[in-house]
Amino acid sequence: MGALLARALEESKELLKLLFKSFVDVLTERLPPVSADGEIPNLRAGDLNVNVAAHDTETATMEIDNENGADNSEPNGQNTNKGYNVGELEQWCLCTLGYLKSFSRQYATEIWSHIAMLDEEVFAGDIHPLIQKAAFSGLCRFTSEGSHL
């Protein structure tokens, strides 16, 4: 029984490490870089200098239903009737950061038992501040330097 419990604990530790590394890898590829002066990009502002290789250059068009039969086609992320313009990549980043925060909050009890390993193997080094903020705020955690995000 003890061996099964130890194995399950080790498997959950590896699963958490793999999951967090996957979040970090995929978000790092797509998030806009932090400016030279340390300013964190605002994904909700739109029109960011994002990693163009990860962004499809063709703009898809979405159809909006309208009872009057008028053509309301507009490029995705290009809704000019609103007071903002968030592109598809920025929206994807915002959603994925939200998933990371939600996952961290939902499984905080399980994550905290492995936080030292995650700090060493996932959150060490040059991690994007938005990734760290999403994960740590889901855990209601201070940064590794001791300051609150």
C-alpha positions as CSV (number, residue, x, y, z in Angstrom):
1,M,0.0,0.0,0.0
2,G,2.8,2.4,0.9
3,A,4.6,1.6,-2.4
4,L,1.5,2.4,-4.4
5,L,1.0,5.7,-2.5
6,A,4.7,6.6,-3.1
7,R,4.4,5.8,-6.8
8,A,1.1,7.8,-7.1
9,L,2.8,10.8,-5.4
10,E,5.8,10.6,-7.8
11,E,3.5,10.3,-10.8
12,S,1.5,13.4,-9.7
13,K,4.8,15.3,-9.2
14,E,5.9,14.4,-12.7
15,L,2.5,15.3,-14.2
16,L,2.5,18.7,-12.5
17,K,6.1,19.4,-13.8
18,L,5.2,18.4,-17.3
19,L,2.0,20.4,-17.3
20,F,3.6,23.6,-16.0
21,K,6.6,23.2,-18.3
22,S,4.1,22.9,-21.2
23,F,2.3,26.0,-20.2
24,V,5.7,27.9,-19.9
25,D,7.0,26.6,-23.2
26,V,3.9,27.4,-25.3
27,L,3.3,30.8,-23.7
28,T,7.0,31.8,-23.9
29,E,6.8,31.2,-27.7
30,R,3.8,33.5,-28.1
31,L,3.9,36.2,-25.5
32,P,5.4,39.5,-26.6
33,P,8.8,40.2,-25.0
34,V,9.3,42.5,-22.0
35,S,10.7,45.8,-23.1
36,A,14.4,46.7,-22.4
37,D,13.3,49.0,-19.6
38,G,11.4,46.1,-18.0
39,E,7.9,47.2,-19.0
40,I,5.5,44.3,-19.1
41,P,3.3,44.2,-22.3
42,N,-0.4,44.9,-22.0
43,L,-2.1,42.2,-24.0
44,R,-5.5,44.0,-23.8
45,A,-4.1,47.0,-25.6
46,G,-3.9,45.2,-29.0
47,D,-1.5,46.0,-31.9
48,L,1.5,44.6,-30.0
49,N,4.8,43.6,-31.5
50,V,4.2,40.0,-31.0
51,N,6.2,37.0,-32.2
52,V,5.2,37.1,-35.8
53,A,6.3,33.6,-36.5
54,A,3.7,32.3,-34.1
55,H,1.0,34.5,-35.6
56,D,-0.9,33.6,-38.8
57,T,-0.5,36.5,-41.2
58,E,-3.8,35.8,-42.9
59,T,-6.7,37.3,-41.0
60,A,-9.7,34.9,-40.7
61,T,-13.1,36.4,-41.1
62,M,-15.9,35.5,-38.7
63,E,-19.6,35.8,-39.6
64,I,-21.9,37.6,-37.1
65,D,-25.6,36.8,-37.2
66,N,-27.9,39.7,-37.9
67,E,-31.6,39.4,-38.1
68,N,-31.8,42.2,-40.6
69,G,-29.8,40.3,-43.1
70,A,-27.0,42.9,-43.3
71,D,-23.4,41.7,-44.0
72,N,-21.6,41.9,-40.7
73,S,-18.5,40.1,-41.6
74,E,-15.4,41.4,-39.8
75,P,-11.9,40.2,-39.3
76,N,-11.4,38.3,-36.1
77,G,-10.0,40.5,-33.4
78,Q,-10.8,43.6,-35.5
79,N,-14.1,44.7,-33.9
80,T,-14.1,48.4,-34.3
81,N,-17.5,48.9,-32.7
82,K,-15.9,48.3,-29.3
83,G,-13.4,50.6,-27.6
84,Y,-10.6,48.2,-28.0
85,N,-8.9,46.0,-30.6
86,V,-7.4,42.7,-29.3
87,G,-6.0,40.4,-31.9
88,E,-6.3,36.7,-32.1
89,L,-2.9,35.9,-30.7
90,E,-3.3,38.4,-27.8
91,Q,-6.7,36.8,-27.0
92,W,-5.2,33.3,-27.1
93,C,-2.4,34.4,-24.7
94,L,-5.0,36.0,-22.3
95,C,-7.1,32.8,-22.3
96,T,-4.1,30.5,-21.8
97,L,-2.8,32.7,-19.0
98,G,-6.3,32.5,-17.5
99,Y,-6.3,28.7,-17.8
100,L,-2.9,28.6,-16.0
101,K,-4.2,30.8,-13.2
102,S,-7.4,28.7,-12.9
103,F,-5.5,25.4,-12.9
104,S,-3.1,26.8,-10.2
105,R,-6.0,27.9,-8.1
106,Q,-8.0,24.7,-8.5
107,Y,-5.1,22.3,-7.7
108,A,-3.2,24.5,-5.2
109,T,-3.2,21.9,-2.5
110,E,-1.6,19.4,-4.8
111,I,0.8,21.9,-6.3
112,W,2.1,23.3,-2.9
113,S,3.4,19.9,-1.9
114,H,5.7,20.1,-5.0
115,I,6.5,23.8,-5.1
116,A,10.2,23.4,-4.3
117,M,10.6,21.1,-7.4
118,L,8.5,23.5,-9.6
119,D,10.7,26.4,-8.4
120,E,13.8,24.6,-9.3
121,E,12.7,23.0,-12.6
122,V,10.0,25.2,-14.0
123,F,10.0,28.7,-12.5
124,A,13.8,29.1,-12.4
125,G,15.6,31.3,-14.9
126,D,14.3,33.8,-17.3
127,I,10.5,33.1,-17.1
128,H,8.1,35.7,-18.6
129,P,6.6,37.8,-15.8
130,L,3.0,37.3,-17.1
131,I,3.5,33.5,-16.8
132,Q,4.8,33.8,-13.3
133,K,2.1,36.2,-12.3
134,A,-0.7,33.9,-13.6
135,A,0.7,30.8,-11.9
136,F,1.6,32.6,-8.6
137,S,-1.6,34.5,-8.3
138,G,-3.6,31.3,-8.7
139,L,-1.6,29.9,-5.8
140,C,-2.0,33.2,-3.8
141,R,1.8,33.2,-3.7
142,F,4.6,35.8,-3.3
143,T,7.3,35.8,-6.0
144,S,10.5,33.9,-5.3
145,E,12.1,37.2,-4.4
146,G,9.6,37.7,-1.6
147,S,7.6,40.6,-3.2
148,H,3.9,40.2,-4.1
149,L,2.8,40.2,-7.7
